[in-house]
Amino acid sequence: MITGTLLVAVAGVVLALFAQSPALVYGAVVLWGLGWGGVPTLLQTAAGDAGDAGGGQADAAQAMLVTLWNVAMAGGGVVGGLLLDAFGTGALPWSVPILLVPVAAVVVAARTHGFPARRA
């Protein structure tokens, strides 16, 4: 998860600094996809594991994850629309590293309980 967060942050900075270079934009899109692509599966697994550890409440944890995911997507659309309206398209890539600061804090804090190291 930490690597994925960093990949999305790098992609956002590349998009902000080098939006005029198609090759770098395509590279940023690849980084973004690599960083973000596995997140839904990882979150679903972490929620299920946490629900099982919390007294067999995996179903409730999954329902909360889906609800919060949809709220986050709607909120992101609203915030993105407000940024776009107020500052234009140039503000969107710069919002990525800023918004990833609290994300990185949560990811690092969740390493113990949400994404513990697996042992064979």
GULUM-623189 format. One record per residue: x, y, z of N, C-alpha, C, O, CB in turn. Coordinates in pm, 1 decimal. Last residue first. Glycine has a CB too. Layout:
N
NODE | X | Y | Z | X | Y | Z | X | Y | Z | X | Y | Z | X | Y | Z
...
! end
This chain:
120
NODE | 397.3 | -1747.1 | 617.8 | 356.1 | -1876.7 | 561.2 | 352.4 | -1983.8 | 667.2 | 320.0 | -2098.9 | 637.6 | 450.1 | -1919.1 | 448.8
NODE | 261.4 | -1443.0 | 718.2 | 365.0 | -1543.5 | 735.8 | 312.6 | -1676.4 | 686.4 | 197.5 | -1712.7 | 710.7 | 409.7 | -1553.1 | 883.4
NODE | 207.2 | -1108.4 | 620.3 | 161.2 | -1248.3 | 621.5 | 281.3 | -1340.9 | 639.7 | 388.3 | -1318.5 | 583.1 | 84.4 | -1283.4 | 489.6
NODE | 186.2 | -811.7 | 797.5 | 269.9 | -898.3 | 715.7 | 220.3 | -1041.9 | 731.0 | 195.2 | -1089.2 | 841.9 | 420.5 | -886.1 | 756.1
NODE | -135.5 | -645.1 | 796.0 | -21.3 | -707.6 | 864.6 | 56.8 | -795.9 | 768.7 | 2.1 | -848.4 | 671.7 | -68.9 | -790.3 | 985.8
NODE | -310.7 | -418.2 | 730.9 | -229.5 | -490.2 | 633.2 | -109.4 | -553.9 | 701.4 | 5.0 | -521.7 | 669.4 | -183.5 | -396.0 | 520.6
NODE | -450.0 | -328.1 | 957.1 | -518.6 | -343.2 | 829.0 | -443.6 | -428.7 | 729.9 | -504.2 | -503.5 | 653.2 | -543.0 | -210.0 | 769.0
NODE | -262.4 | -326.9 | 1171.9 | -389.2 | -397.9 | 1182.0 | -454.7 | -423.6 | 1046.4 | -509.6 | -531.6 | 1024.4 | -483.3 | -320.4 | 1269.2
NODE | -14.6 | -212.7 | 1082.6 | -20.2 | -309.3 | 1192.2 | -147.4 | -392.2 | 1188.8 | -141.8 | -514.5 | 1201.3 | -9.5 | -238.0 | 1325.1
NODE | -66.3 | -32.3 | 877.4 | 22.5 | -145.6 | 852.3 | 11.5 | -252.4 | 960.2 | 26.8 | -371.0 | 931.1 | 165.8 | -98.0 | 842.2
NODE | -209.4 | 194.0 | 923.1 | -285.0 | 69.3 | 904.8 | -195.6 | -51.8 | 882.4 | -245.7 | -163.6 | 869.8 | -379.6 | 83.3 | 788.1
NODE | -28.0 | 402.0 | 924.9 | -89.1 | 361.7 | 1051.9 | -160.2 | 227.3 | 1040.5 | -169.9 | 154.3 | 1139.1 | -187.5 | 468.1 | 1098.9
NODE | 24.5 | 418.2 | 650.1 | 132.1 | 382.3 | 742.0 | 74.1 | 333.8 | 875.3 | 121.9 | 235.4 | 931.8 | 226.6 | 502.8 | 764.8
NODE | -232.1 | 493.5 | 561.1 | -168.6 | 371.4 | 510.9 | -58.4 | 326.0 | 605.2 | -49.0 | 207.4 | 636.8 | -111.7 | 393.7 | 369.7
NODE | -269.8 | 738.5 | 691.9 | -359.4 | 625.5 | 720.8 | -295.5 | 494.2 | 677.5 | -303.7 | 394.5 | 749.3 | -495.6 | 644.2 | 649.9
NODE | -63.8 | 889.8 | 573.1 | -68.8 | 872.2 | 718.9 | -155.8 | 752.8 | 756.5 | -118.9 | 674.3 | 843.8 | -122.2 | 999.6 | 786.9
NODE | -139.3 | 884.1 | 304.7 | -14.5 | 819.9 | 346.2 | -12.7 | 796.1 | 496.5 | 35.3 | 692.3 | 542.1 | 105.9 | 905.2 | 305.2
NODE | -374.1 | 1037.7 | 324.8 | -380.7 | 897.8 | 279.6 | -256.0 | 823.2 | 324.6 | -265.2 | 712.0 | 376.7 | -395.5 | 889.9 | 125.0
NODE | -281.2 | 1291.1 | 394.4 | -356.3 | 1212.1 | 493.5 | -369.6 | 1064.9 | 454.1 | -375.8 | 977.6 | 540.7 | -494.8 | 1271.8 | 512.8
NODE | -132.3 | 1325.1 | 141.8 | -67.9 | 1337.4 | 273.4 | -150.1 | 1263.0 | 380.3 | -94.3 | 1179.1 | 451.0 | -51.6 | 1487.7 | 312.3
NODE | -287.7 | 1321.7 | -85.4 | -221.6 | 1197.1 | -47.6 | -148.0 | 1205.9 | 85.8 | -105.2 | 1103.1 | 138.3 | -125.0 | 1156.9 | -155.0
NODE | -371.0 | 1578.6 | -127.9 | -468.1 | 1485.1 | -71.9 | -404.0 | 1353.1 | -28.5 | -459.1 | 1281.3 | 55.0 | -577.3 | 1457.9 | -173.2
NODE | -130.7 | 1676.4 | -238.9 | -185.8 | 1735.3 | -116.2 | -282.6 | 1638.5 | -49.3 | -276.9 | 1618.4 | 72.0 | -257.1 | 1868.9 | -147.1
NODE | -97.1 | 1527.5 | -473.8 | -0.7 | 1512.9 | -362.9 | -52.8 | 1569.6 | -230.8 | -22.4 | 1516.9 | -123.7 | 129.9 | 1581.9 | -398.7
NODE | -351.3 | 1617.9 | -604.2 | -319.3 | 1478.2 | -574.1 | -215.5 | 1465.8 | -462.3 | -243.1 | 1398.7 | -362.9 | -268.5 | 1408.2 | -699.6
NODE | -361.2 | 1882.7 | -667.3 | -441.4 | 1838.3 | -553.3 | -405.6 | 1696.0 | -511.4 | -427.0 | 1657.8 | -396.4 | -589.9 | 1846.7 | -586.8
NODE | -216.4 | 1905.1 | -895.7 | -153.7 | 1950.8 | -771.5 | -234.2 | 1909.4 | -649.2 | -179.9 | 1902.0 | -538.9 | -137.1 | 2102.2 | -773.5
NODE | -400.1 | 1816.3 | -1092.1 | -282.7 | 1734.6 | -1058.9 | -215.2 | 1776.3 | -928.8 | -161.5 | 1691.1 | -858.0 | -182.5 | 1741.5 | -1171.1
NODE | -600.1 | 2035.4 | -1067.0 | -629.9 | 1895.9 | -1034.8 | -505.0 | 1812.0 | -1007.4 | -502.7 | 1740.9 | -906.9 | -707.8 | 1833.7 | -1147.3
NODE | -522.6 | 2285.2 | -1152.5 | -527.9 | 2259.3 | -1008.1 | -543.8 | 2111.6 | -975.9 | -504.6 | 2067.4 | -867.8 | -641.7 | 2336.7 | -945.8
NODE | -546.8 | 2299.8 | -1427.3 | -412.9 | 2294.4 | -1369.0 | -411.7 | 2263.2 | -1220.7 | -309.6 | 2219.0 | -1167.9 | -343.4 | 2423.5 | -1391.7
NODE | -814.7 | 2339.3 | -1494.4 | -759.4 | 2203.4 | -1497.8 | -621.5 | 2191.9 | -1434.1 | -583.3 | 2083.2 | -1390.7 | -751.8 | 2155.7 | -1639.7
NODE | -949.5 | 2586.6 | -1260.3 | -917.5 | 2530.0 | -1391.7 | -848.2 | 2395.3 | -1379.3 | -826.1 | 2344.3 | -1269.5 | -829.5 | 2626.1 | -1470.8
NODE | -1039.0 | 2691.1 | -1020.6 | -899.7 | 2711.9 | -1057.3 | -861.1 | 2657.9 | -1194.9 | -749.5 | 2682.1 | -1240.8 | -813.2 | 2649.5 | -955.4
NODE | -1320.2 | 2651.5 | -989.6 | -1254.2 | 2766.5 | -928.4 | -1116.3 | 2795.9 | -987.4 | -1079.6 | 2912.4 | -1003.0 | -1241.1 | 2744.1 | -780.7
NODE | -1384.9 | 2419.3 | -1134.2 | -1460.0 | 2542.7 | -1156.5 | -1383.5 | 2665.1 | -1105.3 | -1382.4 | 2769.8 | -1170.1 | -1596.7 | 2534.1 | -1088.3
NODE | -1201.4 | 2237.3 | -1026.9 | -1202.9 | 2264.5 | -1170.1 | -1272.3 | 2396.5 | -1199.9 | -1224.5 | 2475.9 | -1281.0 | -1271.7 | 2150.9 | -1245.1
NODE | -1280.9 | 2236.2 | -758.0 | -1146.3 | 2278.1 | -796.4 | -1140.5 | 2317.2 | -943.5 | -1081.2 | 2419.0 | -979.2 | -1045.9 | 2166.6 | -768.0
NODE | -1544.8 | 2135.7 | -789.4 | -1522.2 | 2267.9 | -729.9 | -1383.9 | 2321.9 | -765.7 | -1370.0 | 2439.3 | -799.8 | -1537.8 | 2261.1 | -577.2
NODE | -1487.8 | 1882.0 | -897.9 | -1567.4 | 1978.6 | -972.6 | -1549.9 | 2120.4 | -920.8 | -1541.1 | 2214.8 | -999.3 | -1713.0 | 1940.3 | -967.5
NODE | -1345.2 | 1767.2 | -684.2 | -1281.6 | 1786.3 | -814.7 | -1356.1 | 1887.7 | -899.4 | -1294.0 | 1970.8 | -965.8 | -1272.9 | 1654.1 | -888.9
NODE | -1549.5 | 1761.8 | -492.0 | -1430.0 | 1842.5 | -469.1 | -1357.2 | 1869.5 | -600.9 | -1313.0 | 1981.5 | -626.0 | -1335.7 | 1772.3 | -369.3
NODE | -1728.9 | 1583.2 | -625.6 | -1771.4 | 1718.3 | -585.3 | -1649.8 | 1809.0 | -567.7 | -1646.4 | 1919.7 | -621.5 | -1853.8 | 1713.1 | -453.7
NODE | -1571.0 | 1354.6 | -657.2 | -1630.7 | 1420.4 | -773.1 | -1672.3 | 1563.1 | -742.5 | -1653.0 | 1653.1 | -824.2 | -1750.2 | 1341.8 | -821.9
NODE | -1513.7 | 1295.3 | -391.0 | -1405.8 | 1328.9 | -482.7 | -1456.9 | 1398.3 | -607.3 | -1393.2 | 1490.8 | -657.6 | -1329.6 | 1204.9 | -521.2
NODE | -1771.4 | 1228.8 | -302.8 | -1702.9 | 1345.0 | -247.5 | -1587.8 | 1390.5 | -336.0 | -1566.7 | 1510.5 | -354.1 | -1651.7 | 1313.8 | -108.5
NODE | -1811.4 | 994.3 | -452.7 | -1900.3 | 1109.1 | -471.1 | -1833.7 | 1236.7 | -419.8 | -1839.0 | 1340.6 | -485.6 | -2034.8 | 1086.0 | -398.8
NODE | -1603.5 | 837.6 | -346.6 | -1608.4 | 866.5 | -490.4 | -1698.2 | 987.2 | -518.2 | -1663.1 | 1073.0 | -599.2 | -1659.2 | 743.1 | -568.8
NODE | -1679.1 | 828.9 | -74.9 | -1551.1 | 889.0 | -114.4 | -1549.7 | 923.6 | -262.6 | -1499.1 | 1029.4 | -300.2 | -1435.4 | 794.2 | -82.0
NODE | -1920.5 | 691.1 | -94.8 | -1920.2 | 827.0 | -40.1 | -1791.6 | 898.7 | -81.5 | -1795.1 | 1015.9 | -118.8 | -1933.9 | 824.5 | 115.0
NODE | -1821.3 | 445.2 | -191.6 | -1911.2 | 525.6 | -274.2 | -1920.9 | 670.2 | -225.7 | -1928.5 | 762.1 | -307.2 | -2049.3 | 463.2 | -276.1
NODE | -1665.5 | 368.3 | 30.1 | -1604.8 | 381.5 | -103.1 | -1691.8 | 470.9 | -190.9 | -1641.5 | 561.9 | -256.8 | -1585.9 | 242.1 | -169.6
NODE | -1856.9 | 346.0 | 231.1 | -1755.1 | 450.6 | 240.0 | -1685.9 | 473.8 | 106.5 | -1651.4 | 587.3 | 73.5 | -1652.0 | 414.7 | 345.6
NODE | -2000.5 | 122.0 | 128.1 | -2066.3 | 250.4 | 153.4 | -1964.9 | 364.5 | 156.0 | -1984.6 | 467.2 | 91.1 | -2143.6 | 245.8 | 285.8
NODE | -1801.1 | -74.7 | 120.1 | -1871.0 | -35.8 | -2.3 | -1937.7 | 100.3 | 14.7 | -1931.5 | 184.2 | -75.2 | -1975.6 | -141.8 | -40.7
NODE | -1730.7 | -85.7 | 395.6 | -1631.7 | -52.4 | 293.6 | -1699.5 | -4.0 | 165.7 | -1659.0 | 97.6 | 109.1 | -1542.8 | -173.7 | 263.7
NODE | -1968.6 | -170.3 | 515.0 | -1914.6 | -37.8 | 547.4 | -1814.2 | 6.8 | 441.9 | -1812.4 | 123.6 | 403.0 | -1848.3 | -38.9 | 686.3
NODE | -1983.8 | -427.5 | 406.6 | -2089.8 | -330.4 | 377.4 | -2041.7 | -188.0 | 406.1 | -2071.0 | -95.9 | 329.9 | -2216.5 | -361.7 | 460.3
NODE | -1755.2 | -541.5 | 521.7 | -1764.6 | -528.0 | 374.9 | -1870.8 | -425.6 | 336.1 | -1850.8 | -346.4 | 244.0 | -1797.1 | -664.5 | 309.9
NODE | -1826.1 | -534.3 | 791.4 | -1708.2 | -460.6 | 746.4 | -1712.4 | -439.6 | 595.5 | -1677.3 | -332.2 | 546.7 | -1579.6 | -534.8 | 786.3
NODE | -2044.7 | -707.8 | 790.8 | -2065.9 | -567.3 | 825.3 | -1948.7 | -482.3 | 778.0 | -1968.4 | -370.7 | 730.0 | -2085.6 | -551.3 | 976.9
NODE | -1909.5 | -944.8 | 724.3 | -2016.6 | -893.3 | 637.5 | -2042.6 | -745.3 | 664.5 | -2060.3 | -666.9 | 571.3 | -2146.4 | -974.1 | 658.1
NODE | -1733.1 | -980.5 | 939.4 | -1679.0 | -953.8 | 806.4 | -1785.7 | -897.0 | 713.6 | -1755.9 | -809.6 | 632.2 | -1620.3 | -1081.5 | 746.6
NODE | -1748.2 | -1023.0 | 1215.4 | -1831.0 | -918.3 | 1155.0 | -1782.8 | -882.4 | 1014.8 | -1790.6 | -766.2 | 975.0 | -1831.3 | -793.5 | 1243.3
NODE | -1620.0 | -1192.0 | 1399.0 | -1697.5 | -1247.3 | 1288.6 | -1790.2 | -1147.7 | 1221.8 | -1898.9 | -1183.9 | 1176.6 | -1777.1 | -1362.2 | 1336.8
NODE | -1472.0 | -1045.1 | 1583.8 | -1588.4 | -1119.7 | 1628.2 | -1677.0 | -1168.5 | 1515.1 | -1797.6 | -1184.5 | 1533.9 | -1668.4 | -1036.2 | 1720.1
NODE | -1264.3 | -920.4 | 1442.4 | -1349.7 | -844.6 | 1533.6 | -1477.4 | -917.3 | 1569.9 | -1581.9 | -854.0 | 1585.2 | -1383.9 | -712.3 | 1473.2
NODE | -1150.8 | -1081.2 | 1256.2 | -1080.4 | -1067.5 | 1383.7 | -1167.0 | -996.7 | 1487.0 | -1144.6 | -1012.0 | 1607.1 | -949.2 | -991.3 | 1364.4
NODE | -1332.0 | -1040.7 | 1048.2 | -1318.2 | -1173.9 | 1107.1 | -1251.8 | -1166.9 | 1243.7 | -1291.2 | -1237.8 | 1336.3 | -1237.9 | -1265.2 | 1014.6
NODE | -1282.7 | -769.5 | 998.3 | -1415.1 | -813.1 | 1042.4 | -1411.4 | -950.9 | 1106.2 | -1479.1 | -975.7 | 1206.0 | -1511.6 | -813.5 | 925.8
NODE | -1020.1 | -779.1 | 907.9 | -1050.4 | -704.6 | 1030.4 | -1186.6 | -746.1 | 1085.8 | -1203.5 | -756.7 | 1207.3 | -1047.7 | -552.3 | 1003.5
NODE | -1058.9 | -928.6 | 673.4 | -973.1 | -980.4 | 780.2 | -1002.7 | -910.5 | 913.3 | -1009.5 | -974.9 | 1017.9 | -824.6 | -962.7 | 742.9
NODE | -1226.8 | -751.8 | 531.1 | -1272.3 | -886.5 | 565.8 | -1192.1 | -946.4 | 679.5 | -1247.8 | -1007.3 | 770.8 | -1264.4 | -977.0 | 445.2
NODE | -1056.8 | -530.8 | 505.4 | -1184.3 | -516.9 | 576.4 | -1237.7 | -653.3 | 619.4 | -1287.8 | -668.6 | 730.8 | -1287.8 | -445.0 | 487.9
NODE | -848.4 | -643.6 | 353.8 | -821.3 | -590.9 | 487.6 | -949.6 | -577.5 | 568.4 | -951.4 | -609.5 | 687.2 | -751.0 | -455.3 | 478.3
NODE | -988.8 | -708.5 | 116.8 | -924.2 | -813.8 | 196.0 | -899.3 | -766.9 | 339.4 | -925.4 | -840.2 | 434.8 | -791.3 | -856.3 | 130.5
NODE | -1064.1 | -452.3 | 36.0 | -1166.7 | -552.2 | 62.4 | -1110.4 | -665.9 | 147.4 | -1176.8 | -714.0 | 239.2 | -1223.5 | -606.8 | -69.3
NODE | -815.1 | -333.2 | -2.3 | -905.7 | -281.5 | 100.1 | -1013.8 | -383.1 | 136.0 | -1050.3 | -397.6 | 252.7 | -970.0 | -151.7 | 52.7
NODE | -716.2 | -489.5 | -216.1 | -645.1 | -485.3 | -88.1 | -735.7 | -436.4 | 24.8 | -733.4 | -491.7 | 134.8 | -522.2 | -395.0 | -99.0
NODE | -906.0 | -430.8 | -414.3 | -890.3 | -568.2 | -366.9 | -819.8 | -571.9 | -231.6 | -858.6 | -647.9 | -142.9 | -812.2 | -651.4 | -469.2
NODE | -867.5 | -149.7 | -448.4 | -997.2 | -205.3 | -406.5 | -986.5 | -347.5 | -350.6 | -1050.9 | -380.2 | -250.9 | -1093.3 | -204.8 | -523.8
NODE | -582.0 | -136.1 | -521.1 | -634.9 | -83.6 | -395.2 | -771.0 | -142.7 | -357.3 | -788.5 | -182.7 | -242.2 | -646.2 | 66.3 | -404.0
NODE | -466.0 | -204.0 | -760.1 | -493.6 | -310.5 | -664.6 | -559.5 | -265.6 | -536.4 | -590.3 | -348.4 | -450.7 | -369.0 | -379.1 | -631.5
NODE | -445.5 | 47.6 | -901.4 | -518.9 | -67.7 | -953.9 | -555.2 | -174.7 | -852.9 | -664.7 | -230.7 | -859.2 | -440.5 | -129.7 | -1059.7
NODE | -278.9 | 248.1 | -811.4 | -418.4 | 249.3 | -768.4 | -491.8 | 120.0 | -801.8 | -590.7 | 86.7 | -736.4 | -490.0 | 365.3 | -831.5
NODE | -24.5 | 202.2 | -918.4 | -41.0 | 238.8 | -777.8 | -182.2 | 221.0 | -726.9 | -202.8 | 182.8 | -611.6 | 0.5 | 379.9 | -757.3
NODE | -72.3 | 143.5 | -1185.5 | 0.0 | 47.2 | -1102.5 | -21.3 | 75.4 | -953.7 | -34.4 | -17.0 | -873.5 | 149.8 | 50.2 | -1135.6
NODE | -204.6 | 382.0 | -1261.3 | -273.0 | 252.9 | -1269.2 | -205.7 | 146.7 | -1184.1 | -273.4 | 68.3 | -1117.7 | -279.3 | 206.2 | -1412.6
NODE | 2.4 | 567.4 | -1221.8 | -123.9 | 581.0 | -1148.8 | -197.7 | 447.2 | -1146.4 | -247.0 | 404.5 | -1042.0 | -212.9 | 690.7 | -1213.1
NODE | 189.2 | 475.6 | -1408.5 | 221.6 | 476.0 | -1265.9 | 95.9 | 482.0 | -1180.6 | 83.7 | 411.4 | -1080.5 | 312.7 | 593.5 | -1232.3
NODE | 38.5 | 521.8 | -1643.7 | 80.8 | 385.7 | -1609.0 | 114.6 | 377.1 | -1460.0 | 73.7 | 282.7 | -1392.5 | 203.1 | 342.9 | -1694.5
NODE | 16.6 | 798.8 | -1630.3 | -106.0 | 716.9 | -1628.7 | -72.4 | 572.4 | -1591.4 | -146.2 | 508.4 | -1516.5 | -177.3 | 721.7 | -1767.1
NODE | 282.5 | 869.2 | -1657.1 | 212.8 | 898.7 | -1531.5 | 85.1 | 815.9 | -1519.1 | 50.4 | 769.1 | -1410.7 | 179.6 | 1048.6 | -1522.4
NODE | 325.4 | 791.1 | -1922.7 | 399.5 | 726.3 | -1814.9 | 332.8 | 747.8 | -1680.5 | 326.7 | 656.1 | -1598.5 | 542.0 | 777.7 | -1810.3
NODE | 155.9 | 974.1 | -2049.8 | 126.7 | 830.5 | -2059.7 | 199.2 | 752.7 | -1950.1 | 143.2 | 660.1 | -1891.3 | 167.1 | 776.5 | -2198.5
NODE | 296.5 | 1205.9 | -1978.2 | 157.5 | 1188.8 | -1934.0 | 118.8 | 1041.2 | -1940.6 | 56.5 | 989.0 | -1848.2 | 60.8 | 1274.2 | -2021.1
NODE | 535.7 | 1163.1 | -2112.4 | 536.0 | 1164.9 | -1966.5 | 394.8 | 1151.8 | -1909.2 | 376.4 | 1092.7 | -1802.9 | 600.9 | 1293.2 | -1916.0
NODE | 441.7 | 1177.0 | -2378.0 | 509.6 | 1055.5 | -2330.1 | 509.6 | 1049.9 | -2177.6 | 486.2 | 943.9 | -2119.6 | 654.5 | 1049.8 | -2383.1
NODE | 331.6 | 1440.3 | -2399.2 | 245.7 | 1320.7 | -2407.6 | 313.0 | 1194.7 | -2352.2 | 247.4 | 1114.2 | -2286.2 | 205.5 | 1296.4 | -2552.3
NODE | 389.2 | 1712.7 | -2213.8 | 464.7 | 1603.3 | -2275.2 | 379.6 | 1476.5 | -2279.4 | 357.6 | 1412.6 | -2176.5 | 596.2 | 1577.4 | -2197.8
NODE | 248.2 | 1893.7 | -2069.8 | 265.0 | 1921.6 | -2212.3 | 339.1 | 1810.4 | -2286.7 | 350.1 | 1814.2 | -2409.3 | 339.0 | 2051.7 | -2230.1
NODE | 260.0 | 1825.8 | -1804.5 | 134.6 | 1800.6 | -1875.6 | 146.1 | 1822.1 | -2025.6 | 62.0 | 1773.6 | -2101.3 | 26.2 | 1889.0 | -1820.9
NODE | 459.1 | 1816.7 | -1605.4 | 490.3 | 1783.6 | -1744.8 | 366.5 | 1752.0 | -1827.7 | 368.5 | 1661.7 | -1911.4 | 584.6 | 1666.2 | -1749.5
NODE | 366.8 | 1880.7 | -1348.7 | 485.0 | 1947.2 | -1402.4 | 503.2 | 1929.8 | -1552.8 | 556.7 | 2018.1 | -1619.8 | 605.9 | 1896.4 | -1332.6
NODE | 134.9 | 1727.4 | -1306.4 | 134.8 | 1870.7 | -1277.9 | 249.7 | 1942.5 | -1347.7 | 232.0 | 2052.5 | -1399.8 | 142.9 | 1894.2 | -1128.0
NODE | 213.5 | 1468.7 | -1373.6 | 103.8 | 1532.0 | -1448.2 | 101.7 | 1682.7 | -1427.2 | 70.2 | 1757.8 | -1519.5 | -30.6 | 1472.1 | -1406.4
NODE | 410.9 | 1435.0 | -1176.8 | 448.1 | 1432.4 | -1319.3 | 339.1 | 1498.7 | -1403.0 | 369.2 | 1576.4 | -1493.6 | 471.9 | 1286.4 | -1367.7
NODE | 246.7 | 1441.1 | -949.8 | 348.9 | 1545.0 | -968.8 | 392.6 | 1550.5 | -1114.6 | 409.7 | 1659.0 | -1170.1 | 470.9 | 1519.1 | -877.4
NODE | 90.1 | 1211.2 | -994.0 | 28.1 | 1342.6 | -980.9 | 126.9 | 1455.5 | -1005.4 | 95.4 | 1553.4 | -1073.1 | -33.3 | 1357.5 | -843.8
NODE | 289.3 | 1010.2 | -992.9 | 207.9 | 1033.8 | -1112.8 | 143.0 | 1171.7 | -1108.3 | 141.4 | 1242.0 | -1209.4 | 99.8 | 925.2 | -1126.9
NODE | 374.6 | 1028.6 | -728.2 | 467.9 | 1060.4 | -836.8 | 391.0 | 1089.5 | -965.3 | 424.3 | 1183.1 | -1038.0 | 567.7 | 944.2 | -859.2
NODE | 134.9 | 942.4 | -603.4 | 190.7 | 1075.4 | -575.9 | 286.7 | 1118.1 | -686.7 | 280.5 | 1231.7 | -733.7 | 263.2 | 1076.3 | -439.8
NODE | 114.0 | 681.4 | -700.6 | 9.4 | 778.4 | -734.8 | 59.8 | 920.5 | -710.7 | 30.4 | 1010.2 | -789.8 | -119.2 | 752.1 | -652.2
NODE | 344.7 | 573.6 | -580.4 | 329.9 | 574.1 | -726.1 | 224.7 | 674.8 | -771.0 | 245.0 | 745.9 | -869.5 | 293.0 | 434.5 | -776.3
NODE | 285.2 | 600.3 | -306.9 | 396.0 | 675.9 | -364.5 | 385.7 | 682.2 | -517.8 | 415.0 | 785.8 | -577.5 | 530.0 | 613.1 | -322.9
NODE | 75.1 | 418.3 | -286.7 | 52.4 | 559.3 | -254.4 | 161.2 | 645.8 | -315.7 | 132.9 | 752.5 | -370.3 | 47.3 | 580.3 | -102.1
NODE | 211.0 | 180.6 | -350.6 | 101.6 | 228.3 | -435.9 | 72.3 | 375.8 | -412.9 | 47.4 | 450.2 | -507.9 | -24.5 | 146.5 | -410.9
NODE | 384.3 | 162.8 | -131.9 | 437.9 | 178.0 | -266.8 | 331.9 | 232.1 | -360.8 | 360.0 | 320.1 | -442.2 | 491.5 | 44.7 | -318.8
NODE | 197.9 | 123.4 | 70.8 | 283.3 | 241.4 | 73.5 | 340.0 | 267.9 | -65.5 | 343.2 | 382.2 | -111.3 | 397.3 | 224.1 | 176.0
NODE | 81.6 | -119.4 | 0.0 | 0.0 | 0.0 | 0.0 | 86.0 | 125.9 | 0.0 | 50.7 | 224.8 | -64.2 | -92.9 | -0.3 | 119.7
! end
